[in-house]
Amino acid sequence: MVKKINCLLPVIEKTFSHSYYGCIDQCEFATDINFKNREDLSIFYKTLVETSFFTFSSSDIYSFFGRNVSRIYNFTKGEIVSDLRHRYQGYRIKFKINNNQVKMYDKGNNLRIEVTINNPQDFKILKTKEKVEGGKLVQTKKWLPMGKSIANLYRYVEISRSITKRYIEALPEIDMDKVPNKEIEAISETKEMNGRKHSGFNLLSKETTRLFRAITSGDFLINGFDNKGIRTRIYENSDSPQIINKTTRMLSKLKAHGIIKKVPKKNRYYLTTRGRSITNAVLLFVGKDLLNSS
């Protein structure tokens, strides 16, 4: 191929005593799931994206890329990034670890799962090694970190196909008609905890919607949130004593209704399973879709 493209190849070979060396700087591998029309895909796609964003844990993301979850503590690098974007073409969700990523987005009437490998050394390839033993040349095979040589392209395909398969199999089941009505009604009523009464949530108010958007933010999925993290997302004058006290009362209210739980010995909170179900349902079905937030 190079000989057909570059007429100066003989000069290059003579000058540098070497020809071109093909390498893979970035590899993209996409799998499309086709629907008859875009409307069929649009019915459930936004819900699938949001549910996946909140459902997949760090262990799930590690497993997509073939990493042994039991050895996570041994990894010196490989920060997990979960990213959710709303663009004019549609919604895109991406999980990234050490410059390798898997993302899902809608394109026309296709649901596309795309794997991008920028750092192949995170994966292994079976290589033949030669060594001399007893005066004889012995060949042995060993799993080694994969390089960017174009000769490894077949292995890129194998790895990408495996990541895609794991990702698709892990996609959560969604039920568009399942809404926790009893749970939603419960948080609308007054709740008593430790001798103190906490009012219910007005699910139609903008303040409640902003609060639910804040506590369900993907930024808090791993480490949870505190008073400051929530109030800065809701109020402009977030450092005033009034706002600090108001946010403290809101957190107590959320805790009383079982939506959040306090981290032991820390002033941090995280969503409970019940809280995740309720907040997702409210944001999805009350007309305040989380994906349309800025």
N, C-alpha and C positions, 0 to 999 in steps of 0.2 A: 504494500500500500504506500509506504514511504517513497519507494522508487518511482511510483507513478505520479506522486504529488510534487516532490522536490527534485528539480533537475540538478541542484548543486550538491546532491548527496555524495557523489564521488570525491568532490573537493573537501567536504566535511570529514569524510572517512580518512582521507589522506592527511589532513591537517591535524586531526585529533586522535587518529588511530582508533576511532570508535564511531559507530553509527548511533542512531537514535535509541533511546531506552524508554519503552512504553511503561507508564505508571498510571494509577488511578488516583486522581486527586479527590474526587467525590463520586460516590456511587448512589444512585437513586433507583429504588425498586418499588413499583406501584402495582397494586391489585385493585381492580374495579369490580364493584358489585352493581350490576345494571338493573334498573327498574323501567317499567314500561313508559312512565312519564315522571316528570319532576314532582307533580302533585302527590303521587304515592310516597315519594321519599320525604317530602316536606311535612307530611302528616306527623311523623314521629322523630324526624332527625334532630330538631333542637332539643327535644327531651332526652334523646339518646346521648347527645354531646354533654349536656349538663349532668346527667346521671353518671356518665363515665368519669367526668372531671372530679366528682365528689366520691365516687365509689372506689376508683383505683388507688391503692395504698402504695407507699414506697416499695414494699416487698413485691407487689404486683409488677411495678415498673422495672425493678431489677430482674425479675423472672422473664419479662418480655425479651430482654437482651441476653438471656441465657446465663445470667450470673447466679451463683449458688447463694441463696438468701441466707443460709446459716452462716455464711462467711462475710457478711456485710461489714462486720466490725474490723475486718482485715483490710478493707479498701482504704487506701490513703488519698484517693481522689475519685471523682465521679459524682459530683453534685447533681441531684435530681431537680429538674425544672419542669413544672407543669404550666402550660400556657394556653389560654383560651382567648380567641380573638373573633370579633364580628367585623367582617369586611363586606364590601359591596357585593362580592360574589356569593357570600354565605358565611357559615360558621366553620371555624377551624380549631381543632384541639390538638395539642402537641405535647409529647413527653420526651424529654431530652436528658441524656446522661453522658457526660464526657464527650461532647460534640457529636454523639450519635443520637439519632432521634427517630421516633415513629409518630406520624400524625394522621389525622382523619379529617376529611373535609368533603363537602358536596360540590360536585362539578356537573352542572346540567342535570341529567337523570341518573348520575353515577354516584355511588358512595365509594370514595377512594381511600384506601389505606396505603400510606407511602412511607417507606423506610429509607433513611439517608444515613450512609456510613461515611464519616469524615476521619474517624480514628480507628483504623482496622486493627491496631495492636491490642484492642480490648477483646479481640476474638482469636481463636486458635485455628491453625491449619496443620494438617499432617504432612510433615516433610521427611524426605529421605536423607539421612546423615551417613557419611562415610568415615570410617576410621580403620586404622591398621591394627590388627590383632594377630600375633604370631606370624608376622611377615605376610599376612594376607589382608586384602581389602575387604572389609565387612560393611555391609549396608544395614542400617537400622532405621526404623521409622519412629518419629517422635512428634508430639503435638507442641507446636511453637507459636509465639505471637505472630499474627499475620501481617505481612508487609503490603506495600502499595503496588507491587508488581502486577502488570496486566495479566501475567500467567495465573494469578490468583482469582481472576474474575469468576470462575466457576464456584469458588468458595464464597465469594460475595453473594452470589445468587442463592446458595444453600442457606447461608445465615439469614439473609433478608426474608426468604420464604418461611423460615422457621419463626422469625420474629412476627411476621404477618399472621401466621397460623395461631401462635399463642395469643396475639392481640385480639383476633376475631373471636376465638373461643372464650376469651375472658370478658367480652362485651356483656354488660349487665342486661338482664331481662327487664323490659319496661312494660308497664300496664297503664295505658292512657286513661283508663276509666277508674283506676284505683286511687281514691282520695281518702285520707284518714279523717273522715268527717267528725267522728266522735272526739278525736284528739284535737282537732281545730276548734270544736265547740268548747272543749275543756279549757283551753288557754284564753278563751273569751270571757270566762267567768272568774270571780274572785277566788283567790287561793290563800290559804293560811299556812304559814310555816314558822315554827318556833314562837308561837303566840302572836305573830304579826301578820296582818292581812295585806295581801298584795292584789291590786286591781287586775282585771283581765286586759287583754290586748285588743285594741280596736283595729281589726284586720283591714279595714278600709282606709285607715289614715296613712298619710305619706310618711309620718314619723316612724310608724311600725315597719313600713316597707323599707325605709332607709336603714333601720336597725337590723332587720333580717338580712339585707344585702351585705351589711358590714360584717356580721358574725359568720356568714357563709362564704366569705371571700376565700379564694384559693390560697392567699398569702398566709392564712392561719391554719391550713390543713395539718401541718406537722407540729408546730410549736405552740399552737393556740393563740390567744389574744389577751390583752390586759385593758385596763381602763383607758389609758392613753391611746392605744391602737384603735379603739372603737370610737371614742369621742372626736378624734381628729378626722374621721371619715364622715361624721354626721354634722358637726357644728363648726362654724367659722371661728368663733372666739373660744377655742377649745381649752385654753389654759386658765380661764376664769374659774374661781372657786365654785360659782353657781353651776357651771357646766360639769365640773369634776364631780360634785355631789350628785347632780342629776344623773350622770352616767353610772355612778355607784348604785343608785336606787334602781336603775334599769337593769343592771347586772343581777342585783338581788331578786328582782322580779322574774328575770329569765331563769334564774336558778330555782326559784320557788315553783315555777311551772314545769320544771324538769327539762327545759330546753338546753341548758348548759350545765356544766359541772366544773367545780373548782379543782385545780391541780393541787395535790397535797403539798403543804409548806411553801406555796408560791401564790402570788397574787395574779395568777393567770387562769384562764378558763378555756374550755373546749366544748364543742357541740356534742351532745349525746346522740345516740342512734335515733332516739325518739325525736330529739330536736331537729336533726337533719331531715327526717321524714316530714315533720310539720312545716319547717321553713321552706323546704323545696316545694311542697304542695301549695303553700300560700303564694309563693313567688310565681309559680307556674300557672295557677288556676284563678288567681284574683285579678289577673290582667297586668301584673307588674313583673314581667318576665326578667329574671336575673340577667339573661344574655343580652338584653337591650340596655343594660346600665352602662354608664360611661366609665 
